[in-house]
Amino acid sequence: MTNGIQEVDQEALGVIKRHAGVGIAVGIIAIIAGVLALLSPLVAGLSIAIAIGVLIIASGVSRLFLAFKMGSFGHGLLVFLIGALSIVIGGYMLSRPGMALQTITLVLAAYFMVAGFFEIIWAVRLRPIKGWGWTLFSGIVALVLGVMIWREFPLSGVWAVGTLAGIHMIFGGSSLASLCGAARSTVSDAQAAG
């Protein structure tokens, strides 16, 4: 029994087969994270905003360290200014996570639209593989969610980041686990036949 595997780029299929177990585990973790985000979308959204603020501050501190190593008023002046700006922006995000969440909402809308587009292209390339439809469906869902967030802004800023990130994680995790499971079963079928 063949499900079109022979027609797929053999190199891509080999990579998926070699890492099927890890892919399934990552898919399951993404599904669990998605469910948790759906249960509390505002908390998930604010957590994302705070985490980004912390990362920006860490980036700023590391740039300040580099600037002092370079000589802050010589060659390191621009690095110092970028580091200071990073600390100010990251601090603002930590002190005003609600406002940061609004900005992140717009970035997330753009992300979903672009990620959905590329996921659809990937699904078309994988089309003969059993389970490719889940990847296509995930891409379409991501594209629709991105447009929906954009159209509902600024109201979407309160719920969108947590809810839509959760939905996308569930569908993305499902598509990854399905695709890797199909690749793994193809290997098992081939070994049983041989």
Secondary structure by P-SEA (a helix, b strand, c coil): ccccccccaaaaaaaaaaaaaaaaaaaaaaaaaaaaaaacaaaaaaaaaaaaaaaaaaaaaaaaaaaaaacccccaaaaaaaaaaaaaaaaaaaacaaaaaaaaaaaaaaaaaaaaaaaaaaaaaaccccaaaaaaaaaaaaaaaaaaaaaaccccccccaaaaaaaaaaaaaaaaaaaaaaaaaaaaaaaaac
